[in-house]
Amino acid sequence: MSAESESDSEGGSGRDSREAGQCAVDGRQRVLLVTGLLGAGKSTVLKVLEDLGWETIDNFPIRLLEQLVSPKDNAQRDTRVPLAIGFDSRTRGFDPHRIIERVKALSGRADLEVTTLFLDCSGQELERRYNETRRRHPMASDMPASSGIAAERELLEPLRRWADMVVVTTDFTANQLQQVIRERFAPETPPRLTVTLSSFGFSRGMPPVADLVFDMRFLDNPHWDPVLRPLTGQDAAVGEYISRDPAYGEAFARIRDLLLLLLPRYEAQGKPYVHVAFGCTGGRHRSVFVAEQMAAALREAGFSPTLLHRNLSARAADLVEGGKS
């Protein structure tokens, strides 16, 4: 995996990439120009930035850049929201030298912080990506993709040399590129993973969207106790009954430890939401109790889970559990 940034050695403005990855200060509008070789990952980068709270524009006519960030419009813009603009060699009248002059002029404005990110990739890897997608390189015409890639690389070389940051994506998967961009451009205090814990009854169907589903029907069922039947997993008597099952303690501990292992990994990969569902037959006793206990355990570990009980207010359990265990 090639995660190098070449901004220190090749960036034309000399700004350190770590500084470029920080938020603008003093009320300046932060503008990131994203460009590079076609197929190197521009769309992926813009999507990640959008998820991080940036305003993003792709395939923008660079000749209109001055109008987009004019002082008048910028005064009405919320400068706390950074702006990312994507463009490439397909832009009409694309001229790297004129683009550099435009960006230099914008960089001199006191109300803007302008950074340029260039995405590079080896020709062999770009050929592979074009073959996979069966797309024709725009600069290849009736020639092999390698010819178009070579022509584009020569055209973009001045812009690459001048860019503040160069990220080489040759060995990146899409997920790895996303992670690199999040590390460089995420806020200093990024939002935490949103965790939802829910209970449900299999008798009413599986939850339509759940990342992890745990079946609690191996536990002793309070439904078969006439005293406990009208109660729910939120009642202490039901909780005591379930806790006495010899399998409960070890099973709960293993599921808890698994979640404590997985949730930080999901968060590191940039997954914004994780839904963990616990099911039993009617969705009123075992699944409710386990979801409640797991929510408490995750809170102790520093998470802030949302707790939902899908079938807790449904019709009485005896109408749906019947002779099921």
N, C-alpha and C positions, 0 to 999 in steps of 0.2 A: 504494500500500500504506500503510495507516494503522497505524503501529506505536506510536502515542503511548500513554504511560501518564499518566493524569491524577491520579495520587496526590498530587503536590506541590500542585496547585491545588484539588483537590476531595476528597482523602482525609480522612475525618473524624478519624483519629487523628494525622495529621500526620507519620507515619513516612515516610522516603524509600523509594522502591520498591527502590533498590539495597540498602539495609539489609534490607528485607523479603525480598530474594532470597538472603540469606546464611544459613548454617546456624545453628541455635540453639547457644548456648554455655552453660557452667556446668551441663550435665546437664538442661537444660529440654527438655520435649517440644515439638517444633515442630508446630503445627497450622495448616493452610491451609484456609480455607473458600472454596469455589469456587461462585459463583452467578452469576445474570444472566438475561438474556432467553432464552427458549426458542429454540433454533436458533442461538445466538450462538457455540457451540463448546465447551460445558462438557465433553461426552464426549471430545472431542479433547484438551482440556487434561488431563483425568484420565488418559487413556491415556499421554500423554507423561510425566507425573509418575510413573506406574507404571514406565515404562521407565527412568526416572532413579533408581529404587530407593525411591520413596515407597510407603507403604501407602495404598491408595485405597478409598473407599467412595462409591458414587453413590446418588442418590435417598434420602438418609438423612433420617429424621424428625428435624427439628431440635429437637423437644421432648425428644429423648433424648440431646442433646449432652452434658449434664452427666454422665449415667451413663457415656457412652462414655469420657470423659476424667476420670473420678473419680480423686482422689488415690490411692486404694487400687489401682485397676487400673493407673494410670500408674506406680506404683512397681514393678510387675511387667513393664512394657513396656520394650523396648529403646529408650531415648530417642534413640539415634543414628539410628533410622529415623523420618523425618518422616511425618506423617499428613495426607492431603488428603481433605476431606469435601465432596462435591457435593450441593447441594440447589437447588430452584427453586420456582416458584409453584404447582406441582402438589402440593407437600407439604400434607398434611392440616393444617388450622388455620394455614396460612401467614400470618404477621403480621410484616411487616418491623420494626415498632417493638418488638415483644416479642423478636424475634431480636436486634436491636441491644442490648437490655438484657441478654440472656443472654450475648452475646459480650463486652460490657463487663465483666460479672462474671468471666468466665473470664480475660480479659486481666489482671485484677488479681492472679491467682494467680502465685506465685513459681516454680512448677514448669512453667509453660506459656509458650510464645511463640505468640500467636494472630494470624494475618494473614487479612484478607478480600480476595479477588480477585473483582471484578465484571466480567463480560463483556457489553459493549454492542454494538449493531449497529443500523444504520439500518433504519427500517421498510420501505423499498422493497426493500432487500437481503433482509430476512427474508421478505417476501412472495415474492420470487423463489425462495428456498430451499424454502419450503413448497410452491410450485407444482411445483418440480422433483421433490420427494419425494412429492407428492400426499398429504401429511399434513394433517389438519385441526388448526388451532390449538386447544388445549384450552379457551381462554377465548372462542372465537369462536362456539361452538354452531352455529346455523344462519345465522350472519352471515359476511361476508367475513373473510378472515384479517387484513386491516388493522384491523378493529374489535377483534379479540382482541389483536393486538399493541399497539394503543393503550391498551387497558385494562390489559394487563400492565405496560406502561411506567409508567403512572401509579401502579400498585400498588407497583412496585419502586423508585420514585424516592428514597424515604428511604434505602433500603439502598445505592443507587448513590452518593448524596451522602456516605454515611458510610464507604464501603469504603476500605481502605488503598490499593488499586490498582484502576484502571479501565482495561481494555484494550478498545479499539474494534476489532472484527473485520470491519467493513464491507468493506474492500478486501482482506482476507486470503484466500488459498487455504488449504486444510487444511495444506499443507506449510509455508507461511509462518507460520501460527499456531503450529505445532509448533516451528519454529525460534525464535520469540520466547520461548516458554515455556522451551525449553532454555537460552537465553541468560540468562534471569532466575533459573532454579531449579536449573540443573545444579550439581554439586559443583565446588569450585574446581579440582580436578584430575579432570576427567571421564575415563572409560575411553576408550582409543583404539580406533579402528576395528580389528576383527578381520579379518585378511587370510589367506585360505587359497589356496595355490597347489597345483595338482594336475596329474598327468600321467595320460593314459588312452589306450586304443587304440580307434580307431573300429570295428575289427572286432568289438569286444565292446559296442558301443553308446555313445551319448553319455552323459555324466554327467547324472543326473536333475536336479540343482540346480547351476547355474553362472551367474554374472552375466556373465562374459566368457569366450568360447571362442576360442582361436587354433589354427589348423590348421597343423601343422609338416610336412605331407607334401610341401611344395615343396622341402624340403632333401634332399640326397643321403642315401640310406638305407644305413646300415651293415649291414643284414640281408644284403645281397648280397655282402659280404666274408666268406668262410668263416671267417676268423680272428676277426672281430668279432662274428659272428652269435651266439655263446653269451654274449657279454658284454652289459652294459647301459649306459645313459647315465651311470651313476655311475663307470664305468671311464675312466681317462685316455685310453686309446687310442681309444675311441669319441668322446670329447669332441674330441680332436684331428682326427679324421676329419670330424666335423660342422662344426667351426670352419673347415676349409679350403674349405668350400662358399662361392663368391663372394657368395652372397645372404645368408649367415648374419649377418655383422657389421652390415650396414645394417638388416636386418629386426629383429634383436634390439634395436638401439639405438632404433628407432622404437617398438617395443612397450614397451620400458622407459620411454621418455619419455611415451608415452600413459598408462601406469599412474601415473607420477609426477604427471601432470596430473589424472587422474580421482580417484585415491584421496583426496586432501585435499578434493576437492569432495564426494565421497560422505560423508566424515566430517562436513563442515560441514552437510550436509543431514540428519544424524542417522541415517544408515544404519549399523547396528551391525556387519554382516557383509558381506564381499565375497569371492566365490569366483571365482578366475581359473583356468581349465583350459586345459592345453596338450595337444593330441592329435596322435598319429601313427597309423600303421596298427596296430601291435601293442601300443603303449604301453610299450615297453621301451628304446628307443634315443633317438630324436630328442626326443620329448616329455619324457622324463625329464631329458635333458641341459639342455634349455632351461629347464625348471622349476627345476632346481638353480641354474643361472646367474642366473635372474631373482630367486630368493629371496636370493641373495647381493647382488645389486644393490639390492634393496629394503631389506635390512638396512643397507647403507651409507647409504641415504637416511633412516634412522631408523625404519623400520617393523620389526615383528617377525612376519613371516609364518609360518604353519604350512605344512609341506610334506608332501604326500601323493602316493604313487605307487600308483594303483589296480591296475595290471596287472603290476607289477614282479615279483611272485612267482607269476605265472600260468604256464601251460604254455609250453614253448619257443616262441619267436617263429615258427619255421619252420612250426609246426602251424597258425598262424592267419594268417600273412602270405601264404603261397602265392605266387601270381604277381603280387601287388599291389605297387605302387611304394612 
